[in-house]
Amino acid sequence: PGEIASINAHLRAITRRFERRLNSTSRTDATDYFSSNGGNKRIPARVGYYLGLEVAGYLAHRYPMLTMARWNHAQAKPRILIALRHFARSRTGPAAR
Protein backbone atom coordinates (compact mmCIF):
# COMPACT_ATOMS: atom_id res chain seq x y z
CA PRO A 1 0.00 0.00 0.00
CA GLY A 2 2.71 2.53 0.90
CA GLU A 3 4.69 1.73 -2.23
CA ILE A 4 1.61 2.15 -4.47
CA ALA A 5 0.87 5.54 -2.87
CA SER A 6 4.47 6.55 -3.49
CA ILE A 7 4.27 5.41 -7.13
CA ASN A 8 0.99 7.27 -7.66
CA ALA A 9 2.50 10.41 -6.10
CA HIS A 10 5.24 10.34 -8.74
CA LEU A 11 3.27 8.67 -11.50
CA ARG A 12 3.39 11.57 -13.91
CA ALA A 13 7.19 11.62 -13.98
CA ILE A 14 7.50 7.82 -13.93
CA THR A 15 5.06 7.48 -16.82
CA ARG A 16 6.83 10.12 -18.92
CA ARG A 17 10.18 8.35 -18.42
CA PHE A 18 8.62 4.98 -19.24
CA GLU A 19 6.99 6.32 -22.42
CA ARG A 20 10.33 7.70 -23.66
CA ARG A 21 11.80 4.21 -23.28
CA LEU A 22 8.84 2.23 -24.63
CA ASN A 23 10.77 1.09 -27.73
CA SER A 24 14.03 0.47 -25.90
CA THR A 25 15.80 -2.86 -26.15
CA SER A 26 18.33 -1.86 -23.52
CA ARG A 27 18.91 -4.31 -20.70
CA THR A 28 19.34 -1.35 -18.33
CA ASP A 29 15.90 0.01 -19.21
CA ALA A 30 14.33 -3.42 -18.76
CA THR A 31 16.04 -3.79 -15.38
CA ASP A 32 14.94 -0.31 -14.30
CA TYR A 33 11.26 -1.05 -14.96
CA PHE A 34 10.85 -4.81 -14.60
CA SER A 35 13.40 -5.90 -12.02
CA SER A 36 15.11 -4.57 -8.94
CA ASN A 37 15.80 -1.32 -10.84
CA GLY A 38 19.58 -1.67 -10.62
CA GLY A 39 19.78 0.93 -7.86
CA ASN A 40 17.98 3.63 -9.84
CA LYS A 41 16.31 5.59 -7.05
CA ARG A 42 14.08 7.58 -9.42
CA ILE A 43 12.26 4.44 -10.56
CA PRO A 44 10.56 2.12 -8.04
CA ALA A 45 11.50 -1.55 -8.48
CA ARG A 46 9.23 -3.46 -10.89
CA VAL A 47 7.06 -0.40 -11.60
CA GLY A 48 6.71 -1.51 -15.23
CA TYR A 49 4.44 -4.35 -14.12
CA TYR A 50 2.26 -1.89 -12.22
CA LEU A 51 2.05 0.39 -15.25
CA GLY A 52 1.13 -2.59 -17.44
CA LEU A 53 -1.62 -3.63 -15.07
CA GLU A 54 -3.01 -0.10 -14.99
CA VAL A 55 -2.82 0.25 -18.78
CA ALA A 56 -4.73 -3.04 -19.14
CA GLY A 57 -7.38 -1.80 -16.71
CA TYR A 58 -7.68 1.54 -18.49
CA LEU A 59 -8.12 -0.16 -21.86
CA ALA A 60 -10.53 -2.76 -20.44
CA HIS A 61 -12.91 0.08 -19.59
CA ARG A 62 -12.93 1.09 -23.26
CA TYR A 63 -12.63 -2.11 -25.27
CA PRO A 64 -13.94 -5.67 -24.96
CA MET A 65 -11.33 -8.25 -23.92
CA LEU A 66 -11.77 -10.24 -27.14
CA THR A 67 -11.04 -7.12 -29.16
CA MET A 68 -7.87 -6.38 -27.20
CA ALA A 69 -6.75 -10.01 -27.45
CA ARG A 70 -6.83 -9.75 -31.25
CA TRP A 71 -4.80 -6.55 -31.51
CA ASN A 72 -1.43 -6.79 -33.16
CA HIS A 73 1.44 -4.54 -32.13
CA ALA A 74 0.45 -1.76 -34.54
CA GLN A 75 -3.09 -1.73 -33.14
CA ALA A 76 -2.13 -1.98 -29.47
CA LYS A 77 0.73 0.50 -29.27
CA PRO A 78 -1.22 3.72 -29.98
CA ARG A 79 -3.80 2.73 -27.37
CA ILE A 80 -1.08 1.96 -24.84
CA LEU A 81 0.41 5.39 -25.50
CA ILE A 82 -2.99 7.03 -24.96
CA ALA A 83 -3.28 5.29 -21.60
CA LEU A 84 0.25 6.27 -20.56
CA ARG A 85 -0.38 9.89 -21.58
CA HIS A 86 -3.60 9.86 -19.60
CA PHE A 87 -1.67 8.74 -16.51
CA ALA A 88 1.03 11.34 -17.18
CA ARG A 89 -1.64 14.09 -17.11
CA SER A 90 -3.65 12.66 -14.23
CA ARG A 91 -3.45 14.26 -10.81
CA THR A 92 -5.01 11.31 -9.03
CA GLY A 93 -3.23 8.37 -10.58
CA PRO A 94 -4.46 5.52 -12.73
CA ALA A 95 -7.43 4.70 -10.50
CA ALA A 96 -9.20 7.71 -12.05
CA ARG A 97 -10.08 5.91 -15.25
N, C-alpha and C positions, 0 to 999 in steps of 0.2 A: 504493500500500500504506500509506504513512504517513498519508495523508488518510483512508482508510477506518478505520484504527485510531483516529484522532482522532474521527471521527464516531461510531464504536461506543462510545468512552469517554464521549461526551456524548449518546448516543442517547436516553436516557430524557427528558432535558430538551428535546431537539430534537423528539422525537415528540410530547410534550405540547403544545408550541407549535404544531406543524403541525396537530394534531387540533383545536385551538381555532380555527384559521383554515381548516378544511376547506371550509366553505361560502362563504368570502370571494370576492368578485369584485374586490377591490382590486388595482390594478396593482402597488402596493408589495409586497403579500403574494406575488403571482406572481413578481416580481423577486427577492424574498428567497429563494424556494425553487427557482425554475427558471431563474435567470439568474446573473449575477455577484454577486448578493445586495445590490447597491446600497451596499456598504460596511458592511453589518450584520455586525459581527464575531462575534455570537452564533450566526449561522447560516452554516455552510459553503456556498460557492457551489454551486448546482445540487443540493443535497442532496435536493430533492423527487424527482428522478429515481431516486436511490438508494433512497429510501423506497418509491417505487412498485415498483421491481424486487424489493425484499425482501417487500413485501406480496404481489405476484404469486407469488413463491416459496412464501411461507407458505400461501397459499390453494391453490396447486397440490398441496401435500402433503395436502390435505383434500378437494378436489373435482376431478372430471375436467375437462379443458380444455373439452370441448364444453359441459358444464354452465355453466362460468363465462362462456363466449362468449355464451350465451343470456340471461344475467342483464340485467335492466334496472337503471336507477339505484336504484330502491327495493329491489331484491334484492341488489345489490352493496354499497351503502353500509354496511349493518350489519356485513357480513363484513369490509369494509375497516377499520371502526372496531375490530372485535375484534382484527384483526392489529395495528393501531397500538397498542392498549392492551396487547397481549402484549409488544410491543417496549418500551413505556414501563415495564413491570414487570420486564423481563428484565435480569439482571445481566451477561449474556454477549453481548448483541447479537442481531441477527436470525438469525445462523447457527444458533442454538439453537432450531430449529423443533420 
